[in-house]
């Protein structure tokens, strides 16, 4: 596994929108097409393809909230045919590295549908903690970074 994060641009946007989660997960996450559109109207969102070598295996969208001293994960998905192969945890660690090393943020934050047990398990495996705080029907999770 040789994972890296690659900007979504004119060369890979179509591949990105063709990358999908399982049918059961559709209710938990916006499509990649919606996420790309959102990023064009809200340019603070950074869109990245998750690549293993030259193959896109997933997608993520995040931002640096400087006022809150945090990296905020808005979207994260792994192609449905590749789930369960370790890509999720490895890619989450890449995103957290961006938050710590590039953003120099004190914490990472995300929100998740409480019924999305698979995602919660993944997020907890990389250090996120459930807060019990709800925002728009989603629970906030936070990971604090040590200096």
N, CA, C and O atoms as a GROMACS GRO file, in nm:
protein
  588
    1UNK      N    1   0.085  -0.118   0.000
    1UNK     CA    2   0.000   0.000   0.000
    1UNK      C    3   0.089   0.124   0.000
    1UNK      O    4   0.176   0.140   0.086
    2UNK      N    5   0.066   0.212  -0.098
    2UNK     CA    6   0.144   0.334  -0.113
    2UNK      C    7   0.046   0.450  -0.126
    2UNK      O    8   0.024   0.501  -0.236
    3UNK      N    9  -0.012   0.492  -0.012
    3UNK     CA   10  -0.118   0.593  -0.016
    3UNK      C   11  -0.063   0.734  -0.020
    3UNK      O   12   0.041   0.766   0.037
    4UNK      N   13  -0.139   0.818  -0.091
    4UNK     CA   14  -0.107   0.961  -0.097
    4UNK      C   15  -0.236   1.037  -0.124
    4UNK      O   16  -0.332   0.981  -0.176
    5UNK      N   17  -0.237   1.165  -0.090
    5UNK     CA   18  -0.350   1.253  -0.117
    5UNK      C   19  -0.316   1.339  -0.237
    5UNK      O   20  -0.209   1.399  -0.243
    6UNK      N   21  -0.410   1.345  -0.334
    6UNK     CA   22  -0.388   1.416  -0.460
    6UNK      C   23  -0.502   1.515  -0.481
    6UNK      O   24  -0.619   1.479  -0.464
    7UNK      N   25  -0.468   1.638  -0.517
    7UNK     CA   26  -0.571   1.738  -0.546
    7UNK      C   27  -0.669   1.686  -0.651
    7UNK      O   28  -0.630   1.618  -0.746
    8UNK      N   29  -0.796   1.718  -0.632
    8UNK     CA   30  -0.896   1.690  -0.734
    8UNK      C   31  -0.894   1.808  -0.832
    8UNK      O   32  -0.911   1.923  -0.792
    9UNK      N   33  -0.873   1.777  -0.958
    9UNK     CA   34  -0.864   1.881  -1.061
    9UNK      C   35  -0.925   1.829  -1.192
    9UNK      O   36  -0.998   1.730  -1.192
   10UNK      N   37  -0.894   1.895  -1.301
   10UNK     CA   38  -0.952   1.858  -1.431
   10UNK      C   39  -0.908   1.720  -1.479
   10UNK      O   40  -0.971   1.663  -1.568
   11UNK      N   41  -0.802   1.666  -1.421
   11UNK     CA   42  -0.752   1.535  -1.466
   11UNK      C   43  -0.818   1.417  -1.396
   11UNK      O   44  -0.815   1.305  -1.447
   12UNK      N   45  -0.878   1.440  -1.280
   12UNK     CA   46  -0.930   1.326  -1.204
   12UNK      C   47  -1.070   1.347  -1.144
   12UNK      O   48  -1.117   1.262  -1.069
   13UNK      N   49  -1.136   1.457  -1.176
   13UNK     CA   50  -1.267   1.482  -1.115
   13UNK      C   51  -1.370   1.378  -1.156
   13UNK      O   52  -1.456   1.340  -1.076
   14UNK      N   53  -1.364   1.330  -1.279
   14UNK     CA   54  -1.460   1.230  -1.324
   14UNK      C   55  -1.438   1.097  -1.252
   14UNK      O   56  -1.534   1.032  -1.211
   15UNK      N   57  -1.313   1.058  -1.236
   15UNK     CA   58  -1.282   0.938  -1.159
   15UNK      C   59  -1.334   0.952  -1.016
   15UNK      O   60  -1.385   0.857  -0.957
   16UNK      N   61  -1.322   1.072  -0.960
   16UNK     CA   62  -1.368   1.098  -0.825
   16UNK      C   63  -1.519   1.079  -0.812
   16UNK      O   64  -1.566   1.015  -0.718
   17UNK      N   65  -1.595   1.133  -0.906
   17UNK     CA   66  -1.741   1.121  -0.892
   17UNK      C   67  -1.790   0.980  -0.921
   17UNK      O   68  -1.903   0.945  -0.885
   18UNK      N   69  -1.707   0.899  -0.984
   18UNK     CA   70  -1.743   0.758  -1.008
   18UNK      C   71  -1.707   0.668  -0.890
   18UNK      O   72  -1.750   0.553  -0.885
   19UNK      N   73  -1.630   0.720  -0.796
   19UNK     CA   74  -1.590   0.645  -0.678
   19UNK      C   75  -1.707   0.650  -0.578
   19UNK      O   76  -1.752   0.759  -0.542
   20UNK      N   77  -1.755   0.532  -0.534
   20UNK     CA   78  -1.878   0.527  -0.454
   20UNK      C   79  -1.862   0.444  -0.327
   20UNK      O   80  -1.776   0.358  -0.316
   21UNK      N   81  -1.949   0.476  -0.232
   21UNK     CA   82  -1.963   0.394  -0.113
   21UNK      C   83  -2.066   0.285  -0.141
   21UNK      O   84  -2.123   0.280  -0.250
   22UNK      N   85  -2.092   0.198  -0.043
   22UNK     CA   86  -2.195   0.095  -0.060
   22UNK      C   87  -2.334   0.159  -0.060
   22UNK      O   88  -2.350   0.271  -0.013
   23UNK      N   89  -2.432   0.088  -0.112
   23UNK     CA   90  -2.569   0.138  -0.112
   23UNK      C   91  -2.616   0.169   0.030
   23UNK      O   92  -2.687   0.267   0.051
   24UNK      N   93  -2.577   0.086   0.126
   24UNK     CA   94  -2.617   0.108   0.265
   24UNK      C   95  -2.557   0.235   0.324
   24UNK      O   96  -2.614   0.293   0.416
   25UNK      N   97  -2.442   0.278   0.272
   25UNK     CA   98  -2.375   0.396   0.326
   25UNK      C   99  -2.421   0.526   0.261
   25UNK      O  100  -2.385   0.634   0.308
   26UNK      N  101  -2.500   0.518   0.155
   26UNK     CA  102  -2.544   0.638   0.083
   26UNK      C  103  -2.618   0.736   0.172
   26UNK      O  104  -2.609   0.857   0.151
   27UNK      N  105  -2.690   0.687   0.272
   27UNK     CA  106  -2.766   0.776   0.359
   27UNK      C  107  -2.678   0.851   0.458
   27UNK      O  108  -2.724   0.945   0.523
   28UNK      N  109  -2.550   0.812   0.469
   28UNK     CA  110  -2.462   0.873   0.568
   28UNK      C  111  -2.370   0.980   0.513
   28UNK      O  112  -2.311   1.056   0.590
   29UNK      N  113  -2.355   0.987   0.382
   29UNK     CA  114  -2.254   1.079   0.326
   29UNK      C  115  -2.303   1.135   0.193
   29UNK      O  116  -2.367   1.065   0.114
   30UNK      N  117  -2.272   1.262   0.170
   30UNK     CA  118  -2.305   1.323   0.041
   30UNK      C  119  -2.218   1.260  -0.068
   30UNK      O  120  -2.108   1.213  -0.041
   31UNK      N  121  -2.269   1.261  -0.188
   31UNK     CA  122  -2.192   1.206  -0.301
   31UNK      C  123  -2.068   1.291  -0.325
   31UNK      O  124  -2.061   1.408  -0.286
   32UNK      N  125  -1.971   1.231  -0.390
   32UNK     CA  126  -1.850   1.306  -0.425
   32UNK      C  127  -1.882   1.421  -0.520
   32UNK      O  128  -1.818   1.526  -0.514
   33UNK      N  129  -1.980   1.402  -0.608
   33UNK     CA  130  -2.018   1.510  -0.700
   33UNK      C  131  -2.072   1.630  -0.622
   33UNK      O  132  -2.037   1.744  -0.653
   34UNK      N  133  -2.155   1.605  -0.523
   34UNK     CA  134  -2.208   1.714  -0.439
   34UNK      C  135  -2.094   1.781  -0.364
   34UNK      O  136  -2.090   1.903  -0.352
   35UNK      N  137  -2.001   1.700  -0.312
   35UNK     CA  138  -1.887   1.756  -0.239
   35UNK      C  139  -1.801   1.846  -0.328
   35UNK      O  140  -1.759   1.953  -0.285
   36UNK      N  141  -1.776   1.803  -0.451
   36UNK     CA  142  -1.697   1.885  -0.543
   36UNK      C  143  -1.769   2.015  -0.575
   36UNK      O  144  -1.707   2.121  -0.580
   37UNK      N  145  -1.900   2.008  -0.595
   37UNK     CA  146  -1.978   2.130  -0.620
   37UNK      C  147  -1.970   2.223  -0.499
   37UNK      O  148  -1.949   2.343  -0.513
   38UNK      N  149  -1.987   2.167  -0.380
   38UNK     CA  150  -1.980   2.247  -0.257
   38UNK      C  151  -1.845   2.318  -0.247
   38UNK      O  152  -1.839   2.435  -0.208
   39UNK      N  153  -1.738   2.249  -0.282
   39UNK     CA  154  -1.604   2.308  -0.271
   39UNK      C  155  -1.583   2.425  -0.367
   39UNK      O  156  -1.499   2.511  -0.343
   40UNK      N  157  -1.659   2.428  -0.475
   40UNK     CA  158  -1.647   2.539  -0.569
   40UNK      C  159  -1.719   2.664  -0.520
   40UNK      O  160  -1.680   2.776  -0.552
   41UNK      N  161  -1.825   2.643  -0.441
   41UNK     CA  162  -1.900   2.756  -0.387
   41UNK      C  163  -1.853   2.795  -0.248
   41UNK      O  164  -1.876   2.908  -0.203
   42UNK      N  165  -1.787   2.702  -0.179
   42UNK     CA  166  -1.728   2.728  -0.048
   42UNK      C  167  -1.580   2.689  -0.057
   42UNK      O  168  -1.542   2.580  -0.015
   43UNK      N  169  -1.498   2.777  -0.111
   43UNK     CA  170  -1.360   2.742  -0.146
   43UNK      C  171  -1.268   2.709  -0.028
   43UNK      O  172  -1.154   2.670  -0.050
   44UNK      N  173  -1.315   2.723   0.095
   44UNK     CA  174  -1.231   2.683   0.209
   44UNK      C  175  -1.211   2.531   0.213
   44UNK      O  176  -1.116   2.482   0.274
   45UNK      N  177  -1.303   2.457   0.146
   45UNK     CA  178  -1.294   2.310   0.147
   45UNK      C  179  -1.188   2.263   0.049
   45UNK      O  180  -1.186   2.303  -0.067
   46UNK      N  181  -1.100   2.178   0.098
   46UNK     CA  182  -0.991   2.121   0.019
   46UNK      C  183  -1.034   1.980  -0.021
   46UNK      O  184  -1.070   1.900   0.065
   47UNK      N  185  -1.031   1.950  -0.150
   47UNK     CA  186  -1.073   1.819  -0.199
   47UNK      C  187  -0.951   1.740  -0.244
   47UNK      O  188  -0.865   1.791  -0.316
   48UNK      N  189  -0.945   1.614  -0.201
   48UNK     CA  190  -0.832   1.528  -0.233
   48UNK      C  191  -0.881   1.388  -0.270
   48UNK      O  192  -0.972   1.334  -0.207
   49UNK      N  193  -0.819   1.333  -0.371
   49UNK     CA  194  -0.837   1.192  -0.400
   49UNK      C  195  -0.739   1.114  -0.313
   49UNK      O  196  -0.626   1.157  -0.292
   50UNK      N  197  -0.784   1.001  -0.264
   50UNK     CA  198  -0.697   0.911  -0.189
   50UNK      C  199  -0.648   0.807  -0.290
   50UNK      O  200  -0.727   0.731  -0.345
   51UNK      N  201  -0.519   0.805  -0.312
   51UNK     CA  202  -0.460   0.718  -0.415
   51UNK      C  203  -0.370   0.612  -0.352
   51UNK      O  204  -0.296   0.638  -0.257
   52UNK      N  205  -0.378   0.492  -0.408
   52UNK     CA  206  -0.281   0.387  -0.383
   52UNK      C  207  -0.206   0.372  -0.514
   52UNK      O  208  -0.257   0.314  -0.609
   53UNK      N  209  -0.084   0.426  -0.518
   53UNK     CA  210  -0.012   0.433  -0.645
   53UNK      C  211  -0.086   0.525  -0.740
   53UNK      O  212  -0.107   0.642  -0.709
   54UNK      N  213  -0.127   0.473  -0.856
   54UNK     CA  214  -0.199   0.553  -0.955
   54UNK      C  215  -0.349   0.531  -0.952
   54UNK      O  216  -0.420   0.586  -1.036
   55UNK      N  217  -0.400   0.454  -0.857
   55UNK     CA  218  -0.542   0.421  -0.851
   55UNK      C  219  -0.611   0.497  -0.739
   55UNK      O  220  -0.568   0.492  -0.623
   56UNK      N  221  -0.720   0.570  -0.773
   56UNK     CA  222  -0.798   0.638  -0.672
   56UNK      C  223  -0.878   0.534  -0.593
   56UNK      O  224  -0.954   0.456  -0.650
   57UNK      N  225  -0.858   0.534  -0.463
   57UNK     CA  226  -0.928   0.438  -0.377
   57UNK      C  227  -1.030   0.506  -0.286
   57UNK      O  228  -1.106   0.439  -0.217
   58UNK      N  229  -1.030   0.640  -0.285
   58UNK     CA  230  -1.123   0.712  -0.199
   58UNK      C  231  -1.115   0.861  -0.222
   58UNK      O  232  -1.047   0.909  -0.312
   59UNK      N  233  -1.187   0.933  -0.138
   59UNK     CA  234  -1.201   1.078  -0.150
   59UNK      C  235  -1.214   1.137  -0.011
   59UNK      O  236  -1.271   1.076   0.080
   60UNK      N  237  -1.160   1.257   0.006
   60UNK     CA  238  -1.178   1.331   0.130
   60UNK      C  239  -1.189   1.480   0.102
   60UNK      O  240  -1.138   1.530   0.002
   61UNK      N  241  -1.256   1.547   0.192
   61UNK     CA  242  -1.272   1.693   0.183
   61UNK      C  243  -1.258   1.748   0.325
   61UNK      O  244  -1.324   1.701   0.417
   62UNK      N  245  -1.171   1.846   0.341
   62UNK     CA  246  -1.145   1.900   0.474
   62UNK      C  247  -1.109   2.047   0.464
   62UNK      O  248  -1.091   2.102   0.355
   63UNK      N  249  -1.098   2.112   0.581
   63UNK     CA  250  -1.063   2.254   0.586
   63UNK      C  251  -0.980   2.281   0.710
   63UNK      O  252  -0.979   2.203   0.806
   64UNK      N  253  -0.911   2.392   0.707
   64UNK     CA  254  -0.838   2.441   0.824
   64UNK      C  255  -0.920   2.554   0.884
   64UNK      O  256  -0.935   2.660   0.824
   65UNK      N  257  -0.973   2.529   1.002
   65UNK     CA  258  -1.047   2.634   1.075
   65UNK      C  259  -0.947   2.699   1.171
   65UNK      O  260  -0.932   2.657   1.286
   66UNK      N  261  -0.879   2.801   1.122
   66UNK     CA  262  -0.773   2.866   1.200
   66UNK      C  263  -0.826   2.924   1.331
   66UNK      O  264  -0.759   2.913   1.434
   67UNK      N  265  -0.944   2.984   1.328
   67UNK     CA  266  -0.999   3.046   1.449
   67UNK      C  267  -1.025   2.944   1.559
   67UNK      O  268  -1.020   2.976   1.677
   68UNK      N  269  -1.053   2.820   1.519
   68UNK     CA  270  -1.079   2.713   1.616
   68UNK      C  271  -0.955   2.628   1.640
   68UNK      O  272  -0.958   2.535   1.721
   69UNK      N  273  -0.845   2.659   1.570
   69UNK     CA  274  -0.719   2.583   1.578
   69UNK      C  275  -0.743   2.434   1.552
   69UNK      O  276  -0.696   2.348   1.626
   70UNK      N  277  -0.818   2.407   1.442
   70UNK     CA  278  -0.853   2.268   1.412
   70UNK      C  279  -0.853   2.241   1.262
   70UNK      O  280  -0.873   2.330   1.180
   71UNK      N  281  -0.830   2.116   1.231
   71UNK     CA  282  -0.858   2.064   1.099
   71UNK      C  283  -0.996   2.002   1.106
   71UNK      O  284  -1.026   1.928   1.199
   72UNK      N  285  -1.080   2.032   1.009
   72UNK     CA  286  -1.218   1.981   1.011
   72UNK      C  287  -1.239   1.888   0.892
   72UNK      O  288  -1.226   1.929   0.777
   73UNK      N  289  -1.272   1.764   0.921
   73UNK     CA  290  -1.299   1.665   0.819
   73UNK      C  291  -1.446   1.669   0.784
   73UNK      O  292  -1.531   1.639   0.868
   74UNK      N  293  -1.476   1.705   0.660
   74UNK     CA  294  -1.614   1.717   0.614
   74UNK      C  295  -1.661   1.590   0.543
   74UNK      O  296  -1.775   1.546   0.563
   75UNK      N  297  -1.575   1.531   0.461
   75UNK     CA  298  -1.610   1.409   0.387
   75UNK      C  299  -1.491   1.314   0.390
   75UNK      O  300  -1.375   1.354   0.388
   76UNK      N  301  -1.526   1.186   0.394
   76UNK     CA  302  -1.424   1.082   0.388
   76UNK      C  303  -1.490   0.955   0.342
   76UNK      O  304  -1.588   0.909   0.402
   77UNK      N  305  -1.438   0.898   0.235
   77UNK     CA  306  -1.496   0.773   0.186
   77UNK      C  307  -1.390   0.689   0.117
   77UNK      O  308  -1.292   0.741   0.062
   78UNK      N  309  -1.412   0.557   0.122
   78UNK     CA  310  -1.329   0.462   0.049
   78UNK      C  311  -1.421   0.389  -0.048
   78UNK      O  312  -1.533   0.352  -0.013
   79UNK      N  313  -1.374   0.370  -0.170
   79UNK     CA  314  -1.448   0.298  -0.274
   79UNK      C  315  -1.506   0.169  -0.217
   79UNK      O  316  -1.436   0.093  -0.149
   80UNK      N  317  -1.634   0.144  -0.244
   80UNK     CA  318  -1.703   0.031  -0.181
   80UNK      C  319  -1.635  -0.104  -0.208
   80UNK      O  320  -1.637  -0.191  -0.121
   81UNK      N  321  -1.577  -0.123  -0.324
   81UNK     CA  322  -1.512  -0.251  -0.357
   81UNK      C  323  -1.380  -0.271  -0.282
   81UNK      O  324  -1.327  -0.382  -0.280
   82UNK      N  325  -1.329  -0.165  -0.222
   82UNK     CA  326  -1.199  -0.172  -0.155
   82UNK      C  327  -1.208  -0.160  -0.004
   82UNK      O  328  -1.106  -0.161   0.065
   83UNK      N  329  -1.329  -0.148   0.048
   83UNK     CA  330  -1.346  -0.136   0.193
   83UNK      C  331  -1.305  -0.266   0.261
   83UNK      O  332  -1.319  -0.374   0.204
   84UNK      N  333  -1.255  -0.253   0.383
   84UNK     CA  334  -1.213  -0.370   0.460
   84UNK      C  335  -1.072  -0.416   0.430
   84UNK      O  336  -1.031  -0.524   0.475
   85UNK      N  337  -0.996  -0.338   0.355
   85UNK     CA  338  -0.860  -0.377   0.317
   85UNK      C  339  -0.753  -0.289   0.382
   85UNK      O  340  -0.636  -0.297   0.346
   86UNK      N  341  -0.794  -0.205   0.479
   86UNK     CA  342  -0.697  -0.122   0.551
   86UNK      C  343  -0.681   0.018   0.495
   86UNK      O  344  -0.608   0.099   0.552
   87UNK      N  345  -0.748   0.048   0.385
   87UNK     CA  346  -0.733   0.182   0.326
   87UNK      C  347  -0.788   0.292   0.416
   87UNK      O  348  -0.729   0.400   0.424
   88UNK      N  349  -0.900   0.266   0.483
   88UNK     CA  350  -0.964   0.369   0.564
   88UNK      C  351  -0.873   0.421   0.673
   88UNK      O  352  -0.853   0.542   0.684
   89UNK      N  353  -0.819   0.332   0.753
   89UNK     CA  354  -0.733   0.374   0.864
   89UNK      C  355  -0.606   0.442   0.813
   89UNK      O  356  -0.565   0.545   0.865
   90UNK      N  357  -0.545   0.385   0.711
   90UNK     CA  358  -0.422   0.444   0.657
   90UNK      C  359  -0.449   0.583   0.600
   90UNK      O  360  -0.370   0.675   0.621
   91UNK      N  361  -0.559   0.599   0.528
   91UNK     CA  362  -0.592   0.730   0.469
   91UNK      C  363  -0.630   0.831   0.577
   91UNK      O  364  -0.596   0.948   0.566
   92UNK      N  365  -0.702   0.785   0.682
   92UNK     CA  366  -0.735   0.877   0.792
   92UNK      C  367  -0.607   0.929   0.857
   92UNK      O  368  -0.600   1.046   0.894
   93UNK      N  369  -0.508   0.843   0.870
   93UNK     CA  370  -0.382   0.889   0.928
   93UNK      C  371  -0.312   0.990   0.839
   93UNK      O  372  -0.244   1.080   0.890
   94UNK      N  373  -0.326   0.978   0.707
   94UNK     CA  374  -0.271   1.081   0.616
   94UNK      C  375  -0.339   1.215   0.639
   94UNK      O  376  -0.273   1.319   0.645
   95UNK      N  377  -0.471   1.212   0.652
   95UNK     CA  378  -0.547   1.336   0.676
   95UNK      C  379  -0.505   1.398   0.810
   95UNK      O  380  -0.484   1.519   0.818
   96UNK      N  381  -0.494   1.316   0.912
   96UNK     CA  382  -0.453   1.368   1.043
   96UNK      C  383  -0.312   1.426   1.038
   96UNK      O  384  -0.282   1.523   1.108
   97UNK      N  385  -0.224   1.368   0.956
   97UNK     CA  386  -0.091   1.425   0.937
   97UNK      C  387  -0.099   1.565   0.877
   97UNK      O  388  -0.024   1.654   0.917
   98UNK      N  389  -0.189   1.585   0.781
   98UNK     CA  390  -0.209   1.718   0.722
   98UNK      C  391  -0.252   1.816   0.832
   98UNK      O  392  -0.199   1.926   0.842
   99UNK      N  393  -0.348   1.774   0.913
   99UNK     CA  394  -0.398   1.862   1.020
   99UNK      C  395  -0.285   1.901   1.114
   99UNK      O  396  -0.274   2.017   1.154
  100UNK      N  397  -0.200   1.806   1.150
  100UNK     CA  398  -0.093   1.832   1.247
  100UNK      C  399   0.027   1.904   1.184
  100UNK      O  400   0.076   2.003   1.240
  101UNK      N  401   0.074   1.856   1.070
  101UNK     CA  402   0.199   1.905   1.015
  101UNK      C  403   0.182   2.028   0.925
  101UNK      O  404   0.261   2.122   0.933
  102UNK      N  405   0.079   2.028   0.840
  102UNK     CA  406   0.058   2.142   0.751
  102UNK      C  407  -0.022   2.252   0.819
  102UNK      O  408   0.016   2.370   0.814
  103UNK      N  409  -0.133   2.214   0.883
  103UNK     CA  410  -0.217   2.314   0.948
  103UNK      C  411  -0.163   2.356   1.084
  103UNK      O  412  -0.194   2.464   1.133
  104UNK      N  413  -0.081   2.268   1.144
  104UNK     CA  414  -0.031   2.290   1.280
  104UNK      C  415  -0.148   2.311   1.378
  104UNK      O  416  -0.141   2.393   1.469
  105UNK      N  417  -0.254   2.235   1.355
  105UNK     CA  418  -0.375   2.245   1.436
  105UNK      C  419  -0.358   2.170   1.568
  105UNK      O  420  -0.281   2.075   1.578
  106UNK      N  421  -0.430   2.214   1.669
  106UNK     CA  422  -0.427   2.150   1.800
  106UNK      C  423  -0.519   2.028   1.805
  106UNK      O  424  -0.503   1.941   1.891
  107UNK      N  425  -0.616   2.023   1.713
  107UNK     CA  426  -0.712   1.912   1.715
  107UNK      C  427  -0.770   1.888   1.577
  107UNK      O  428  -0.761   1.972   1.487
  108UNK      N  429  -0.829   1.772   1.563
  108UNK     CA  430  -0.908   1.737   1.446
  108UNK      C  431  -1.053   1.721   1.489
  108UNK      O  432  -1.080   1.678   1.601
  109UNK      N  433  -1.144   1.754   1.400
  109UNK     CA  434  -1.286   1.749   1.434
  109UNK      C  435  -1.363   1.698   1.313
  109UNK      O  436  -1.324   1.720   1.199
  110UNK      N  437  -1.473   1.629   1.340
  110UNK     CA  438  -1.564   1.583   1.236
  110UNK      C  439  -1.701   1.563   1.299
  110UNK      O  440  -1.716   1.570   1.421
  111UNK      N  441  -1.800   1.537   1.216
  111UNK     CA  442  -1.931   1.498   1.267
  111UNK      C  443  -1.975   1.375   1.189
  111UNK      O  444  -1.941   1.358   1.072
  112UNK      N  445  -2.051   1.290   1.257
  112UNK     CA  446  -2.089   1.162   1.199
  112UNK      C  447  -2.233   1.128   1.238
  112UNK      O  448  -2.277   1.159   1.349
  113UNK      N  449  -2.304   1.064   1.148
  113UNK     CA  450  -2.438   1.015   1.178
  113UNK      C  451  -2.423   0.907   1.287
  113UNK      O  452  -2.347   0.812   1.267
  114UNK      N  453  -2.492   0.920   1.400
  114UNK     CA  454  -2.472   0.827   1.512
  114UNK      C  455  -2.496   0.680   1.476
  114UNK      O  456  -2.440   0.591   1.539
  115UNK      N  457  -2.577   0.654   1.376
  115UNK     CA  458  -2.604   0.516   1.334
  115UNK      C  459  -2.493   0.458   1.246
  115UNK      O  460  -2.494   0.338   1.217
  116UNK      N  461  -2.401   0.539   1.202
  116UNK     CA  462  -2.293   0.495   1.114
  116UNK      C  463  -2.181   0.431   1.196
  116UNK      O  464  -2.074   0.488   1.213
  117UNK      N  465  -2.209   0.312   1.246
  117UNK     CA  466  -2.118   0.244   1.339
  117UNK      C  467  -1.984   0.210   1.275
  117UNK      O  468  -1.881   0.213   1.343
  118UNK      N  469  -1.984   0.178   1.147
  118UNK     CA  470  -1.858   0.144   1.080
  118UNK      C  471  -1.764   0.265   1.079
  118UNK      O  472  -1.645   0.252   1.108
  119UNK      N  473  -1.818   0.382   1.045
  119UNK     CA  474  -1.736   0.504   1.043
  119UNK      C  475  -1.688   0.539   1.184
  119UNK      O  476  -1.572   0.575   1.203
  120UNK      N  477  -1.777   0.530   1.281
  120UNK     CA  478  -1.739   0.563   1.419
  120UNK      C  479  -1.624   0.473   1.466
  120UNK      O  480  -1.530   0.520   1.528
  121UNK      N  481  -1.633   0.346   1.436
  121UNK     CA  482  -1.526   0.252   1.473
  121UNK      C  483  -1.394   0.293   1.408
  121UNK      O  484  -1.289   0.290   1.473
  122UNK      N  485  -1.398   0.331   1.280
  122UNK     CA  486  -1.277   0.377   1.211
  122UNK      C  487  -1.221   0.502   1.279
  122UNK      O  488  -1.102   0.508   1.309
  123UNK      N  489  -1.307   0.600   1.302
  123UNK     CA  490  -1.260   0.726   1.362
  123UNK      C  491  -1.201   0.702   1.501
  123UNK      O  492  -1.099   0.761   1.536
  124UNK      N  493  -1.264   0.617   1.579
  124UNK     CA  494  -1.211   0.586   1.712
  124UNK      C  495  -1.077   0.515   1.703
  124UNK      O  496  -0.991   0.532   1.790
  125UNK      N  497  -1.057   0.435   1.599
  125UNK     CA  498  -0.931   0.361   1.584
  125UNK      C  499  -0.811   0.452   1.560
  125UNK      O  500  -0.697   0.411   1.582
  126UNK      N  501  -0.836   0.575   1.514
  126UNK     CA  502  -0.726   0.670   1.492
  126UNK      C  503  -0.723   0.780   1.598
  126UNK      O  504  -0.648   0.877   1.585
  127UNK      N  505  -0.805   0.764   1.703
  127UNK     CA  506  -0.795   0.857   1.816
  127UNK      C  507  -0.912   0.950   1.840
  127UNK      O  508  -0.914   1.019   1.942
  128UNK      N  509  -1.009   0.955   1.749
  128UNK     CA  510  -1.123   1.043   1.772
  128UNK      C  511  -1.205   0.993   1.890
  128UNK      O  512  -1.218   0.872   1.912
  129UNK      N  513  -1.261   1.087   1.965
  129UNK     CA  514  -1.347   1.056   2.079
  129UNK      C  515  -1.486   1.116   2.053
  129UNK      O  516  -1.499   1.227   2.001
  130UNK      N  517  -1.587   1.041   2.091
  130UNK     CA  518  -1.724   1.092   2.082
  130UNK      C  519  -1.744   1.198   2.190
  130UNK      O  520  -1.695   1.185   2.302
  131UNK      N  521  -1.818   1.304   2.155
  131UNK     CA  522  -1.838   1.414   2.249
  131UNK      C  523  -1.980   1.419   2.306
  131UNK      O  524  -2.002   1.480   2.410
  132UNK      N  525  -2.074   1.356   2.238
  132UNK     CA  526  -2.214   1.368   2.278
  132UNK      C  527  -2.278   1.497   2.229
  132UNK      O  528  -2.398   1.518   2.248
  133UNK      N  529  -2.199   1.583   2.166
  133UNK     CA  530  -2.251   1.710   2.111
  133UNK      C  531  -2.308   1.682   1.973
  133UNK      O  532  -2.244   1.619   1.890
  134UNK      N  533  -2.430   1.729   1.951
  134UNK     CA  534  -2.496   1.708   1.822
  134UNK      C  535  -2.499   1.838   1.743
  134UNK      O  536  -2.528   1.945   1.797
  135UNK      N  537  -2.468   1.828   1.615
  135UNK     CA  538  -2.479   1.940   1.520
  135UNK      C  539  -2.554   1.888   1.399
  135UNK      O  540  -2.506   1.799   1.329
  136UNK      N  541  -2.673   1.943   1.374
  136UNK     CA  542  -2.753   1.903   1.258
  136UNK      C  543  -2.767   1.751   1.248
  136UNK      O  544  -2.738   1.693   1.143
  137UNK      N  545  -2.810   1.686   1.354
  137UNK     CA  546  -2.837   1.542   1.359
  137UNK      C  547  -2.711   1.457   1.346
  137UNK      O  548  -2.722   1.337   1.321
  138UNK      N  549  -2.594   1.514   1.363
  138UNK     CA  550  -2.470   1.438   1.360
  138UNK      C  551  -2.393   1.464   1.488
  138UNK      O  552  -2.395   1.575   1.543
  139UNK      N  553  -2.323   1.359   1.536
  139UNK     CA  554  -2.245   1.373   1.658
  139UNK      C  555  -2.104   1.421   1.625
  139UNK      O  556  -2.040   1.372   1.532
  140UNK      N  557  -2.056   1.517   1.703
  140UNK     CA  558  -1.921   1.569   1.687
  140UNK      C  559  -1.823   1.473   1.752
  140UNK      O  560  -1.845   1.422   1.862
  141UNK      N  561  -1.713   1.449   1.682
  141UNK     CA  562  -1.601   1.371   1.736
  141UNK      C  563  -1.476   1.456   1.724
  141UNK      O  564  -1.460   1.532   1.629
  142UNK      N  565  -1.386   1.443   1.822
  142UNK     CA  566  -1.265   1.525   1.828
  142UNK      C  567  -1.145   1.438   1.862
  142UNK      O  568  -1.155   1.344   1.941
  143UNK      N  569  -1.032   1.472   1.802
  143UNK     CA  570  -0.904   1.412   1.840
  143UNK      C  571  -0.810   1.528   1.872
  143UNK      O  572  -0.797   1.622   1.793
  144UNK      N  573  -0.744   1.520   1.987
  144UNK     CA  574  -0.647   1.623   2.027
  144UNK      C  575  -0.508   1.574   1.990
  144UNK      O  576  -0.476   1.456   2.007
  145UNK      N  577  -0.427   1.665   1.939
  145UNK     CA  578  -0.290   1.632   1.901
  145UNK      C  579  -0.196   1.676   2.011
  145UNK      O  580  -0.211   1.784   2.068
  146UNK      N  581  -0.098   1.592   2.039
  146UNK     CA  582   0.003   1.629   2.140
  146UNK      C  583   0.117   1.699   2.067
  146UNK      O  584   0.149   1.668   1.953
  147UNK      N  585   0.175   1.792   2.136
  147UNK     CA  586   0.285   1.870   2.074
  147UNK      C  587   0.411   1.792   2.063
  147UNK      O  588   0.511   1.843   2.013
   0.00000   0.00000   0.00000
